[in-house]
Amino acid sequence: MPEPRIAVLLPCYNEEAAIAATVAGFRAALPGADIYVYDNNSRDRTVEVARAAGAIVRTERIQGKGAVVRRMFADVDADVYVMADGDATYDAASAPAMVARLLGEQLDMIVGARITQIEAAYRRGHRFGNAVLTGMLARLFGRSFTDILSGYRVFSRRFVKSFPVLSAGFEIETEISVHALELRMPVAEVATPYYERPEGSASKLSTYRDGFRILRTILTLYRIERPVLFFGAIGAVLALLGLLLAVPLVITYMHTHLVPRLPTAVMVTGLMILAALCLFAGLILDTVVRGRREMRRLAYLSHRAPGVERREG
């Protein structure tokens, strides 16, 4: 039976101190895989070190992890994709079991949930922010993962080739998670060790700046994917405010048959019109979203499930 083509994708930015160990780890864990290092305008020797370690090195000039992932998913052709960061923090030895589970259960994505006891590897602020964002994603979309910000993932070909990458930075993991949830793909999550960065390697993640961008991405995706609920909530707030302002007017009118506060009456009318417009906007956009979701689903179904080729061979 033919073996699946496995590609290891490593987005990198200034990882001279860690990329050689990362490539070596995945080479040992997946000896038959093609290992790609996509450099994102590094100012150190990341490209030279990665090439010397035996990786296939390519460059993405548009800055941001989202741009790198967009390029990797578009360019690389494989049956199974293993994506990790190039900082030697993810456990390469876990990759064979994750790949085997993806193929054996015909899943489309496996998330490596980070487990560590080293405070420096996974700072308390990052853990708290991850928990808050994960809980928010579960509340907005109905289900979630325990670690939506993990950069260690294994994908099927049909996931990668049906995923329209829109994010520019570290919010890409959130967009990936929402894509899987929206198309109701078969997914799983496994616990994997998470290590401290090697000496000389520094994190590029800003707790507050990138946390805000991820939060903004969640809200944006909720507006895009759940327009009836999003605009309906705004319309409900406007309608409630209009009703509260209208109560004194109605009471006065019932007693005097006059509307003495004309500006308030005009405001109430405007609020109710805006509330109705929000509701209808949500309904119209929901039809558009349904069509877009159907197109993504068709693109997803145009590829075989992982593992099918091996059994048919």
Phi and psi in degrees as GROMACS dihedral restraints (atoms count N, CA, C in turn):
[ dihedral_restraints ]
;  ai    aj    ak    al  type     phi  dphi    fc
    3     4     5     6     1   -66.2    20    10
    4     5     6     7     1   139.5    20    10
    6     7     8     9     1   -79.0    20    10
    7     8     9    10     1   145.2    20    10
    9    10    11    12     1   -68.7    20    10
   10    11    12    13     1   146.6    20    10
   12    13    14    15     1   -80.3    20    10
   13    14    15    16     1   122.2    20    10
   15    16    17    18     1  -112.7    20    10
   16    17    18    19     1   131.4    20    10
   18    19    20    21     1  -119.6    20    10
   19    20    21    22     1   129.0    20    10
   21    22    23    24     1   -98.6    20    10
   22    23    24    25     1   122.4    20    10
   24    25    26    27     1  -110.0    20    10
   25    26    27    28     1   121.9    20    10
   27    28    29    30     1  -125.3    20    10
   28    29    30    31     1    96.5    20    10
   30    31    32    33     1   -71.5    20    10
   31    32    33    34     1   137.0    20    10
   33    34    35    36     1  -137.4    20    10
   34    35    36    37     1   145.4    20    10
   36    37    38    39     1  -148.8    20    10
   37    38    39    40     1   110.5    20    10
   39    40    41    42     1    54.9    20    10
   40    41    42    43     1    57.8    20    10
   42    43    44    45     1  -118.7    20    10
   43    44    45    46     1    38.4    20    10
   45    46    47    48     1   -55.9    20    10
   46    47    48    49     1   -37.7    20    10
   48    49    50    51     1   -76.6    20    10
   49    50    51    52     1   -17.6    20    10
   51    52    53    54     1  -122.2    20    10
   52    53    54    55     1   -18.8    20    10
   54    55    56    57     1   -67.4    20    10
   55    56    57    58     1   -35.0    20    10
   57    58    59    60     1   -63.1    20    10
   58    59    60    61     1   -43.9    20    10
   60    61    62    63     1   -66.0    20    10
   61    62    63    64     1   -36.3    20    10
   63    64    65    66     1   -65.0    20    10
   64    65    66    67     1   -47.1    20    10
   66    67    68    69     1   -62.5    20    10
   67    68    69    70     1   -44.1    20    10
   69    70    71    72     1   -62.6    20    10
   70    71    72    73     1   -38.7    20    10
   72    73    74    75     1   -64.0    20    10
   73    74    75    76     1   -45.2    20    10
   75    76    77    78     1   -74.1    20    10
   76    77    78    79     1   -29.3    20    10
   78    79    80    81     1   -64.3    20    10
   79    80    81    82     1   -40.0    20    10
   81    82    83    84     1   -71.8    20    10
   82    83    84    85     1   -37.5    20    10
   84    85    86    87     1   -76.1    20    10
   85    86    87    88     1   -38.4    20    10
   87    88    89    90     1  -127.4    20    10
   88    89    90    91     1    76.3    20    10
   90    91    92    93     1   -62.4    20    10
   91    92    93    94     1   -23.5    20    10
   93    94    95    96     1   -93.2    20    10
   94    95    96    97     1     2.6    20    10
   96    97    98    99     1   -87.0    20    10
   97    98    99   100     1   152.7    20    10
   99   100   101   102     1   -88.6    20    10
  100   101   102   103     1   127.5    20    10
  102   103   104   105     1  -106.9    20    10
  103   104   105   106     1   117.5    20    10
  105   106   107   108     1  -108.5    20    10
  106   107   108   109     1   131.5    20    10
  108   109   110   111     1  -112.8    20    10
  109   110   111   112     1   118.2    20    10
  111   112   113   114     1  -104.3    20    10
  112   113   114   115     1   108.7    20    10
  114   115   116   117     1   -84.8    20    10
  115   116   117   118     1   139.4    20    10
  117   118   119   120     1  -116.3    20    10
  118   119   120   121     1    63.7    20    10
  120   121   122   123     1    65.2    20    10
  121   122   123   124     1    42.7    20    10
  123   124   125   126     1   -63.9    20    10
  124   125   126   127     1   145.5    20    10
  126   127   128   129     1  -100.6    20    10
  127   128   129   130     1     3.8    20    10
  129   130   131   132     1  -112.8    20    10
  130   131   132   133     1  -155.1    20    10
  132   133   134   135     1   -97.9    20    10
  133   134   135   136     1    31.8    20    10
  135   136   137   138     1   -57.7    20    10
  136   137   138   139     1   -45.6    20    10
  138   139   140   141     1   -61.9    20    10
  139   140   141   142     1   -48.0    20    10
  141   142   143   144     1   -64.0    20    10
  142   143   144   145     1   -43.8    20    10
  144   145   146   147     1   -66.9    20    10
  145   146   147   148     1   -41.5    20    10
  147   148   149   150     1   -64.9    20    10
  148   149   150   151     1   -41.2    20    10
  150   151   152   153     1   -66.3    20    10
  151   152   153   154     1   -39.8    20    10
  153   154   155   156     1   -65.4    20    10
  154   155   156   157     1   -28.8    20    10
  156   157   158   159     1   -78.4    20    10
  157   158   159   160     1    -6.5    20    10
  159   160   161   162     1   101.0    20    10
  160   161   162   163     1    10.5    20    10
  162   163   164   165     1   -84.6    20    10
  163   164   165   166     1   157.2    20    10
  165   166   167   168     1   -85.1    20    10
  166   167   168   169     1   113.6    20    10
  168   169   170   171     1  -103.6    20    10
  169   170   171   172     1   129.3    20    10
  171   172   173   174     1  -133.6    20    10
  172   173   174   175     1   166.2    20    10
  174   175   176   177     1  -126.9    20    10
  175   176   177   178     1   137.7    20    10
  177   178   179   180     1  -117.7    20    10
  178   179   180   181     1   118.2    20    10
  180   181   182   183     1   -80.9    20    10
  181   182   183   184     1   -26.9    20    10
  183   184   185   186     1   -72.8    20    10
  184   185   186   187     1   123.6    20    10
  186   187   188   189     1   -74.7    20    10
  187   188   189   190     1   140.6    20    10
  189   190   191   192     1   123.7    20    10
  190   191   192   193     1   140.6    20    10
  192   193   194   195     1   -63.2    20    10
  193   194   195   196     1   -36.2    20    10
  195   196   197   198     1   -59.8    20    10
  196   197   198   199     1   -40.1    20    10
  198   199   200   201     1   -65.2    20    10
  199   200   201   202     1   -37.3    20    10
  201   202   203   204     1   -66.9    20    10
  202   203   204   205     1   -45.2    20    10
  204   205   206   207     1   -62.5    20    10
  205   206   207   208     1   -40.2    20    10
  207   208   209   210     1   -57.8    20    10
  208   209   210   211     1   -44.5    20    10
  210   211   212   213     1   -68.3    20    10
  211   212   213   214     1   -42.5    20    10
  213   214   215   216     1   -62.8    20    10
  214   215   216   217     1   -46.6    20    10
  216   217   218   219     1   -65.0    20    10
  217   218   219   220     1   -31.5    20    10
  219   220   221   222     1   -77.1    20    10
  220   221   222   223     1   -38.1    20    10
  222   223   224   225     1   -88.0    20    10
  223   224   225   226     1   -37.5    20    10
  225   226   227   228     1   -87.1    20    10
  226   227   228   229     1   133.3    20    10
  228   229   230   231     1  -112.3    20    10
  229   230   231   232     1   119.5    20    10
  231   232   233   234     1  -158.8    20    10
  232   233   234   235     1   175.3    20    10
  234   235   236   237     1   -94.8    20    10
  235   236   237   238     1   -34.7    20    10
  237   238   239   240     1  -131.8    20    10
  238   239   240   241     1   136.4    20    10
  240   241   242   243     1  -119.1    20    10
  241   242   243   244     1   127.1    20    10
  243   244   245   246     1  -110.2    20    10
  244   245   246   247     1   116.7    20    10
  246   247   248   249     1  -112.4    20    10
  247   248   249   250     1   132.1    20    10
  249   250   251   252     1  -148.2    20    10
  250   251   252   253     1   168.7    20    10
  252   253   254   255     1   -83.8    20    10
  253   254   255   256     1   157.2    20    10
  255   256   257   258     1   -90.7    20    10
  256   257   258   259     1    25.4    20    10
  258   259   260   261     1  -105.0    20    10
  259   260   261   262     1    10.0    20    10
  261   262   263   264     1    63.9    20    10
  262   263   264   265     1    24.2    20    10
  264   265   266   267     1   -93.8    20    10
  265   266   267   268     1   -22.4    20    10
  267   268   269   270     1   -92.5    20    10
  268   269   270   271     1   149.5    20    10
  270   271   272   273     1   -83.6    20    10
  271   272   273   274     1   102.3    20    10
  273   274   275   276     1   -64.0    20    10
  274   275   276   277     1   -28.8    20    10
  276   277   278   279     1   -65.1    20    10
  277   278   279   280     1   -18.7    20    10
  279   280   281   282     1   -79.6    20    10
  280   281   282   283     1   -14.0    20    10
  282   283   284   285     1   -62.4    20    10
  283   284   285   286     1   -44.5    20    10
  285   286   287   288     1   -58.4    20    10
  286   287   288   289     1   -42.1    20    10
  288   289   290   291     1   -67.0    20    10
  289   290   291   292     1   -36.8    20    10
  291   292   293   294     1   -66.6    20    10
  292   293   294   295     1   -42.2    20    10
  294   295   296   297     1   -64.0    20    10
  295   296   297   298     1   -43.5    20    10
  297   298   299   300     1   -62.4    20    10
  298   299   300   301     1   -38.8    20    10
  300   301   302   303     1   -69.2    20    10
  301   302   303   304     1   -39.7    20    10
  303   304   305   306     1   -58.8    20    10
  304   305   306   307     1   -44.8    20    10
  306   307   308   309     1   -73.7    20    10
  307   308   309   310     1   -42.5    20    10
  309   310   311   312     1   -66.7    20    10
  310   311   312   313     1   -37.0    20    10
  312   313   314   315     1  -100.7    20    10
  313   314   315   316     1     3.8    20    10
  315   316   317   318     1    51.7    20    10
  316   317   318   319     1    54.3    20    10
  318   319   320   321     1   -91.9    20    10
  319   320   321   322     1   166.1    20    10
  321   322   323   324     1  -108.5    20    10
  322   323   324   325     1   -18.6    20    10
  324   325   326   327     1  -157.4    20    10
  325   326   327   328     1   140.0    20    10
  327   328   329   330     1  -124.0    20    10
  328   329   330   331     1   127.5    20    10
  330   331   332   333     1   -99.1    20    10
  331   332   333   334     1   129.8    20    10
  333   334   335   336     1   -86.3    20    10
  334   335   336   337     1    98.9    20    10
  336   337   338   339     1   -74.6    20    10
  337   338   339   340     1   126.1    20    10
  339   340   341   342     1   -76.4    20    10
  340   341   342   343     1   130.6    20    10
  342   343   344   345     1  -125.8    20    10
  343   344   345   346     1   122.0    20    10
  345   346   347   348     1  -155.7    20    10
  346   347   348   349     1   152.7    20    10
  348   349   350   351     1  -109.7    20    10
  349   350   351   352     1     3.4    20    10
  351   352   353   354     1   -94.1    20    10
  352   353   354   355     1   114.5    20    10
  354   355   356   357     1   -61.2    20    10
  355   356   357   358     1   -37.8    20    10
  357   358   359   360     1   -68.9    20    10
  358   359   360   361     1   -26.4    20    10
  360   361   362   363     1   -74.2    20    10
  361   362   363   364     1   -40.8    20    10
  363   364   365   366     1  -137.2    20    10
  364   365   366   367     1    89.5    20    10
  366   367   368   369     1   -62.1    20    10
  367   368   369   370     1   150.2    20    10
  369   370   371   372     1   -59.5    20    10
  370   371   372   373     1   -38.3    20    10
  372   373   374   375     1   -63.1    20    10
  373   374   375   376     1   -39.0    20    10
  375   376   377   378     1   -67.5    20    10
  376   377   378   379     1   -38.0    20    10
  378   379   380   381     1   -64.4    20    10
  379   380   381   382     1   -44.3    20    10
  381   382   383   384     1   -62.9    20    10
  382   383   384   385     1   -46.6    20    10
  384   385   386   387     1   -61.6    20    10
  385   386   387   388     1   -40.1    20    10
  387   388   389   390     1   -62.7    20    10
  388   389   390   391     1   -42.3    20    10
  390   391   392   393     1   -64.3    20    10
  391   392   393   394     1   -40.9    20    10
  393   394   395   396     1   -64.7    20    10
  394   395   396   397     1   -47.3    20    10
  396   397   398   399     1   -67.3    20    10
  397   398   399   400     1   -37.1    20    10
  399   400   401   402     1   -63.8    20    10
  400   401   402   403     1   -43.5    20    10
  402   403   404   405     1   -64.0    20    10
  403   404   405   406     1   -39.2    20    10
  405   406   407   408     1   -65.2    20    10
  406   407   408   409     1   -41.0    20    10
  408   409   410   411     1   -63.1    20    10
  409   410   411   412     1   -41.2    20    10
  411   412   413   414     1   -64.6    20    10
  412   413   414   415     1   -38.6    20    10
  414   415   416   417     1   -69.4    20    10
  415   416   417   418     1   -37.7    20    10
  417   418   419   420     1   -79.7    20    10
  418   419   420   421     1   -35.9    20    10
  420   421   422   423     1  -111.5    20    10
  421   422   423   424     1     2.5    20    10
  423   424   425   426     1    91.4    20    10
  424   425   426   427     1   -28.0    20    10
  426   427   428   429     1  -155.0    20    10
  427   428   429   430     1   166.6    20    10
  429   430   431   432     1  -160.9    20    10
  430   431   432   433     1  -169.7    20    10
  432   433   434   435     1  -113.1    20    10
  433   434   435   436     1   165.8    20    10
  435   436   437   438     1   -79.3    20    10
  436   437   438   439     1   -18.3    20    10
  438   439   440   441     1  -141.3    20    10
  439   440   441   442     1    80.4    20    10
  441   442   443   444     1   -72.9    20    10
  442   443   444   445     1   -15.9    20    10
  444   445   446   447     1   -96.9    20    10
  445   446   447   448     1     5.4    20    10
  447   448   449   450     1   -65.1    20    10
  448   449   450   451     1   134.9    20    10
  450   451   452   453     1   -92.7    20    10
  451   452   453   454     1     2.8    20    10
  453   454   455   456     1  -101.8    20    10
  454   455   456   457     1   106.3    20    10
  456   457   458   459     1  -143.6    20    10
  457   458   459   460     1   151.6    20    10
  459   460   461   462     1  -119.2    20    10
  460   461   462   463     1   130.6    20    10
  462   463   464   465     1  -121.8    20    10
  463   464   465   466     1   152.7    20    10
  465   466   467   468     1   -83.7    20    10
  466   467   468   469     1   165.5    20    10
  468   469   470   471     1   -63.7    20    10
  469   470   471   472     1   -39.1    20    10
  471   472   473   474     1   -70.9    20    10
  472   473   474   475     1   -24.3    20    10
  474   475   476   477     1   -69.1    20    10
  475   476   477   478     1   -51.6    20    10
  477   478   479   480     1   -60.9    20    10
  478   479   480   481     1   -43.1    20    10
  480   481   482   483     1   -82.9    20    10
  481   482   483   484     1    -4.8    20    10
  483   484   485   486     1  -110.6    20    10
  484   485   486   487     1     5.5    20    10
  486   487   488   489     1   -98.2    20    10
  487   488   489   490     1   110.4    20    10
  489   490   491   492     1   -83.7    20    10
  490   491   492   493     1    94.3    20    10
  492   493   494   495     1   -67.0    20    10
  493   494   495   496     1   122.5    20    10
  495   496   497   498     1  -116.6    20    10
  496   497   498   499     1   -24.0    20    10
  498   499   500   501     1   -72.3    20    10
  499   500   501   502     1   157.6    20    10
  501   502   503   504     1  -107.3    20    10
  502   503   504   505     1   -29.8    20    10
  504   505   506   507     1  -124.8    20    10
  505   506   507   508     1  -141.7    20    10
  507   508   509   510     1   -70.9    20    10
  508   509   510   511     1    -6.9    20    10
  510   511   512   513     1   -75.5    20    10
  511   512   513   514     1     2.2    20    10
  513   514   515   516     1   -60.6    20    10
  514   515   516   517     1   -37.1    20    10
  516   517   518   519     1   -61.9    20    10
  517   518   519   520     1   -38.2    20    10
  519   520   521   522     1   -64.4    20    10
  520   521   522   523     1   -43.6    20    10
  522   523   524   525     1   -63.4    20    10
  523   524   525   526     1   -38.9    20    10
  525   526   527   528     1   -61.0    20    10
  526   527   528   529     1   -44.8    20    10
  528   529   530   531     1   -63.0    20    10
  529   530   531   532     1   -43.7    20    10
  531   532   533   534     1   -65.4    20    10
  532   533   534   535     1   -38.0    20    10
  534   535   536   537     1   -59.3    20    10
  535   536   537   538     1   -44.1    20    10
  537   538   539   540     1   -66.4    20    10
  538   539   540   541     1   -40.1    20    10
  540   541   542   543     1   -69.8    20    10
  541   542   543   544     1   -39.9    20    10
  543   544   545   546     1   -68.1    20    10
  544   545   546   547     1   -38.4    20    10
  546   547   548   549     1   -88.4    20    10
  547   548   549   550     1     3.2    20    10
  549   550   551   552     1    53.0    20    10
  550   551   552   553     1    47.2    20    10
  552   553   554   555     1   -74.1    20    10
  553   554   555   556     1   150.9    20    10
  555   556   557   558     1   -72.8    20    10
  556   557   558   559     1   117.4    20    10
  558   559   560   561     1  -133.7    20    10
  559   560   561   562     1   168.0    20    10
  561   562   563   564     1  -149.8    20    10
  562   563   564   565     1   169.1    20    10
  564   565   566   567     1  -139.5    20    10
  565   566   567   568     1   132.6    20    10
  567   568   569   570     1  -127.0    20    10
  568   569   570   571     1   146.8    20    10
  570   571   572   573     1   -78.1    20    10
  571   572   573   574     1   130.4    20    10
  573   574   575   576     1  -131.8    20    10
  574   575   576   577     1   145.3    20    10
  576   577   578   579     1   -63.7    20    10
  577   578   579   580     1   149.4    20    10
  579   580   581   582     1  -130.0    20    10
  580   581   582   583     1   126.1    20    10
  582   583   584   585     1  -109.1    20    10
  583   584   585   586     1   163.6    20    10
  585   586   587   588     1   -73.8    20    10
  586   587   588   589     1   146.5    20    10
  588   589   590   591     1   -62.2    20    10
  589   590   591   592     1   146.4    20    10
  591   592   593   594     1   -68.5    20    10
  592   593   594   595     1   160.3    20    10
  594   595   596   597     1   -61.2    20    10
  595   596   597   598     1   133.5    20    10
  597   598   599   600     1    97.3    20    10
  598   599   600   601     1    -7.7    20    10
  600   601   602   603     1  -106.9    20    10
  601   602   603   604     1   132.4    20    10
  603   604   605   606     1  -122.7    20    10
  604   605   606   607     1   144.8    20    10
  606   607   608   609     1   -71.0    20    10
  607   608   609   610     1   141.0    20    10
  609   610   611   612     1   -98.7    20    10
  610   611   612   613     1     1.6    20    10
  612   613   614   615     1   -86.3    20    10
  613   614   615   616     1   126.7    20    10
  615   616   617   618     1   -97.7    20    10
  616   617   618   619     1   120.3    20    10
  618   619   620   621     1   -55.0    20    10
  619   620   621   622     1   -50.3    20    10
  621   622   623   624     1   -82.9    20    10
  622   623   624   625     1   -46.6    20    10
  624   625   626   627     1   -64.0    20    10
  625   626   627   628     1   -51.1    20    10
  627   628   629   630     1   -72.1    20    10
  628   629   630   631     1   -31.3    20    10
  630   631   632   633     1   -62.1    20    10
  631   632   633   634     1   -41.6    20    10
  633   634   635   636     1   -64.5    20    10
  634   635   636   637     1   -40.6    20    10
  636   637   638   639     1   -65.1    20    10
  637   638   639   640     1   -37.6    20    10
  639   640   641   642     1   -67.3    20    10
  640   641   642   643     1   -42.1    20    10
  642   643   644   645     1   -61.3    20    10
  643   644   645   646     1   -43.3    20    10
  645   646   647   648     1   -62.6    20    10
  646   647   648   649     1   -37.6    20    10
  648   649   650   651     1   -65.1    20    10
  649   650   651   652     1   -41.9    20    10
  651   652   653   654     1   -60.0    20    10
  652   653   654   655     1   -46.6    20    10
  654   655   656   657     1   -65.8    20    10
  655   656   657   658     1   -38.8    20    10
  657   658   659   660     1   -64.6    20    10
  658   659   660   661     1   -44.3    20    10
  660   661   662   663     1   -65.8    20    10
  661   662   663   664     1   -33.9    20    10
  663   664   665   666     1   -66.0    20    10
  664   665   666   667     1   -41.2    20    10
  666   667   668   669     1   -62.7    20    10
  667   668   669   670     1   -39.3    20    10
  669   670   671   672     1   -74.7    20    10
  670   671   672   673     1   -43.8    20    10
  672   673   674   675     1   -89.2    20    10
  673   674   675   676     1   -21.2    20    10
  675   676   677   678     1  -128.6    20    10
  676   677   678   679     1    60.8    20    10
  678   679   680   681     1   -65.4    20    10
  679   680   681   682     1   -33.7    20    10
  681   682   683   684     1   -64.1    20    10
  682   683   684   685     1   -45.8    20    10
  684   685   686   687     1   -69.0    20    10
  685   686   687   688     1   -40.5    20    10
  687   688   689   690     1   -65.3    20    10
  688   689   690   691     1   -56.9    20    10
  690   691   692   693     1   -74.2    20    10
  691   692   693   694     1   -27.9    20    10
  693   694   695   696     1   -64.8    20    10
  694   695   696   697     1   -37.4    20    10
  696   697   698   699     1   -65.4    20    10
  697   698   699   700     1   -42.5    20    10
  699   700   701   702     1   -63.0    20    10
  700   701   702   703     1   -44.0    20    10
  702   703   704   705     1   -62.5    20    10
  703   704   705   706     1   -38.2    20    10
  705   706   707   708     1   -64.8    20    10
  706   707   708   709     1   -40.1    20    10
  708   709   710   711     1   -64.2    20    10
  709   710   711   712     1   -44.1    20    10
  711   712   713   714     1   -64.1    20    10
  712   713   714   715     1   -41.2    20    10
  714   715   716   717     1   -66.1    20    10
  715   716   717   718     1   -40.6    20    10
  717   718   719   720     1   -63.1    20    10
  718   719   720   721     1   -42.8    20    10
  720   721   722   723     1   -62.3    20    10
  721   722   723   724     1   -41.4    20    10
  723   724   725   726     1   -63.0    20    10
  724   725   726   727     1   -40.5    20    10
  726   727   728   729     1   -66.2    20    10
  727   728   729   730     1   -40.1    20    10
  729   730   731   732     1   -62.8    20    10
  730   731   732   733     1   -39.7    20    10
  732   733   734   735     1   -72.0    20    10
  733   734   735   736     1   -25.7    20    10
  735   736   737   738     1   -80.2    20    10
  736   737   738   739     1   -24.1    20    10
  738   739   740   741     1   -56.5    20    10
  739   740   741   742     1   -51.6    20    10
  741   742   743   744     1   -60.6    20    10
  742   743   744   745     1   -35.3    20    10
  744   745   746   747     1   -64.3    20    10
  745   746   747   748     1   -42.4    20    10
  747   748   749   750     1   -65.3    20    10
  748   749   750   751     1   -42.0    20    10
  750   751   752   753     1   -62.4    20    10
  751   752   753   754     1   -45.1    20    10
  753   754   755   756     1   -62.7    20    10
  754   755   756   757     1   -41.3    20    10
  756   757   758   759     1   -65.1    20    10
  757   758   759   760     1   -38.2    20    10
  759   760   761   762     1   -66.1    20    10
  760   761   762   763     1   -29.7    20    10
  762   763   764   765     1   -88.4    20    10
  763   764   765   766     1   -35.3    20    10
  765   766   767   768     1  -116.9    20    10
  766   767   768   769     1   -13.0    20    10
  768   769   770   771     1    59.6    20    10
  769   770   771   772     1    28.9    20    10
  771   772   773   774     1  -128.8    20    10
  772   773   774   775     1   155.7    20    10
  774   775   776   777     1  -119.4    20    10
  775   776   777   778     1    85.0    20    10
  777   778   779   780     1   -72.4    20    10
  778   779   780   781     1   -28.4    20    10
  780   781   782   783     1   -99.7    20    10
  781   782   783   784     1    77.2    20    10
  783   784   785   786     1   -63.1    20    10
  784   785   786   787     1   -41.9    20    10
  786   787   788   789     1   -58.4    20    10
  787   788   789   790     1   -38.5    20    10
  789   790   791   792     1   -65.3    20    10
  790   791   792   793     1   -39.6    20    10
  792   793   794   795     1   -63.4    20    10
  793   794   795   796     1   -39.9    20    10
  795   796   797   798     1   -64.4    20    10
  796   797   798   799     1   -40.6    20    10
  798   799   800   801     1   -63.7    20    10
  799   800   801   802     1   -42.4    20    10
  801   802   803   804     1   -60.7    20    10
  802   803   804   805     1   -44.0    20    10
  804   805   806   807     1   -60.6    20    10
  805   806   807   808     1   -43.7    20    10
  807   808   809   810     1   -63.4    20    10
  808   809   810   811     1   -41.1    20    10
  810   811   812   813     1   -63.5    20    10
  811   812   813   814     1   -41.6    20    10
  813   814   815   816     1   -68.1    20    10
  814   815   816   817     1   -36.2    20    10
  816   817   818   819     1   -64.8    20    10
  817   818   819   820     1   -43.9    20    10
  819   820   821   822     1   -62.5    20    10
  820   821   822   823     1   -39.9    20    10
  822   823   824   825     1   -61.6    20    10
  823   824   825   826     1   -43.2    20    10
  825   826   827   828     1   -65.5    20    10
  826   827   828   829     1   -40.1    20    10
  828   829   830   831     1   -63.4    20    10
  829   830   831   832     1   -40.7    20    10
  831   832   833   834     1   -60.8    20    10
  832   833   834   835     1   -44.0    20    10
  834   835   836   837     1   -62.4    20    10
  835   836   837   838     1   -46.9    20    10
  837   838   839   840     1   -68.3    20    10
  838   839   840   841     1   -35.2    20    10
  840   841   842   843     1   -61.8    20    10
  841   842   843   844     1   -42.7    20    10
  843   844   845   846     1   -62.3    20    10
  844   845   846   847     1   -41.6    20    10
  846   847   848   849     1   -65.6    20    10
  847   848   849   850     1   -41.9    20    10
  849   850   851   852     1   -66.3    20    10
  850   851   852   853     1   -45.8    20    10
  852   853   854   855     1   -65.9    20    10
  853   854   855   856     1   -30.0    20    10
  855   856   857   858     1   -63.1    20    10
  856   857   858   859     1   -36.6    20    10
  858   859   860   861     1   -64.4    20    10
  859   860   861   862     1   -41.4    20    10
  861   862   863   864     1   -64.1    20    10
  862   863   864   865     1   -44.6    20    10
  864   865   866   867     1   -62.7    20    10
  865   866   867   868     1   -40.4    20    10
  867   868   869   870     1   -60.2    20    10
  868   869   870   871     1   -41.6    20    10
  870   871   872   873     1   -64.7    20    10
  871   872   873   874     1   -42.2    20    10
  873   874   875   876     1   -64.1    20    10
  874   875   876   877     1   -39.1    20    10
  876   877   878   879     1   -65.9    20    10
  877   878   879   880     1   -37.9    20    10
  879   880   881   882     1   -64.3    20    10
  880   881   882   883     1   -38.9    20    10
  882   883   884   885     1   -64.7    20    10
  883   884   885   886     1   -42.6    20    10
  885   886   887   888     1   -64.7    20    10
  886   887   888   889     1   -37.1    20    10
  888   889   890   891     1   -65.5    20    10
  889   890   891   892     1   -40.2    20    10
  891   892   893   894     1   -65.4    20    10
  892   893   894   895     1   -39.9    20    10
  894   895   896   897     1   -63.0    20    10
  895   896   897   898     1   -38.1    20    10
  897   898   899   900     1   -65.2    20    10
  898   899   900   901     1   -42.9    20    10
  900   901   902   903     1   -77.0    20    10
  901   902   903   904     1    -9.6    20    10
  903   904   905   906     1   -73.7    20    10
  904   905   906   907     1    -9.3    20    10
  906   907   908   909     1  -113.6    20    10
  907   908   909   910     1   148.8    20    10
  909   910   911   912     1   -71.3    20    10
  910   911   912   913     1   157.1    20    10
  912   913   914   915     1   -67.5    20    10
  913   914   915   916     1   149.5    20    10
  915   916   917   918     1   -63.6    20    10
  916   917   918   919     1   137.4    20    10
  918   919   920   921     1    93.8    20    10
  919   920   921   922     1   -17.8    20    10
  921   922   923   924     1   -64.4    20    10
  922   923   924   925     1   -42.7    20    10
  924   925   926   927     1   -60.4    20    10
  925   926   927   928     1   -37.3    20    10
  927   928   929   930     1   -67.1    20    10
  928   929   930   931     1   -41.7    20    10
  930   931   932   933     1   -70.9    20    10
  931   932   933   934     1   -37.0    20    10
  933   934   935   936     1   -72.2    20    10
  934   935   936   937     1   -25.9    20    10
